[in-house]
Every structure is written in C-alpha cells, then in structure tokens.
C-alpha cells in the first residue's frame, strides 16, 4: 500500500516522465512541420 508521501513521489515521477517523453516525440516532429515550407521552396527552386 502506498503512503501519502510515496503517492506524491510516484505522481511527480510520472508527470516528469510523461513530459520528457512528450517533448522527445513532439519536439522533432514539430520542428519538421514548422520547416516544411522551407523544404518545399528549396525543392521547387532546384527543379
């Protein structure tokens, strides 16, 4: 059984873990989507 202190610690660890996981997954994909127009323009100029 969890004590109140252990429960708070588990919740903090869960929030930190999910936050890091979200930034790890969403960070690079957000950067790609943000710069997608630049790649399209570069591709059109080379053609």
N, C-alpha and C positions, 0 to 999 in steps of 0.2 A: 504494500500500500504506500502511496506517495504521501509524504508530509507536505505541508503548505510551502515550505522553503524549496523542497525538491520539485514541486509542481511549477513554481515560478521559474526555477532554473531550467527545467525542461522546456517551458514555453519560450523563454528567451533564446535558448539554443535553436529551437525550431524556427523562430522568426529570423534569426541571423542566417541560418542555413538556407531558408527559402529566399531571402533577399539576395544573398550571394548567387544562388542558383539562377534566379530570375535575371540578374544583371549579366551573368555569364552567357545565358542563352539569348536574351533580348538585346544586349549591347551590340554585338557584331551584326545581327540581322537588322537592327535599327540603323546602323551606320551604312550598311549596303543599300537599304531602301532610301536613305537620305541622299546618297550619292548616285543613285540610279540614273538620273537625268544627265549627269556629267558623262557617264559611260555611253549613254545613247548619243549624245552630241559628238563625242570623240569618235564613235563608230561611224556616224554619218559623214563626218569630215574626211575620214580615211577612205571611204567608198568612192 
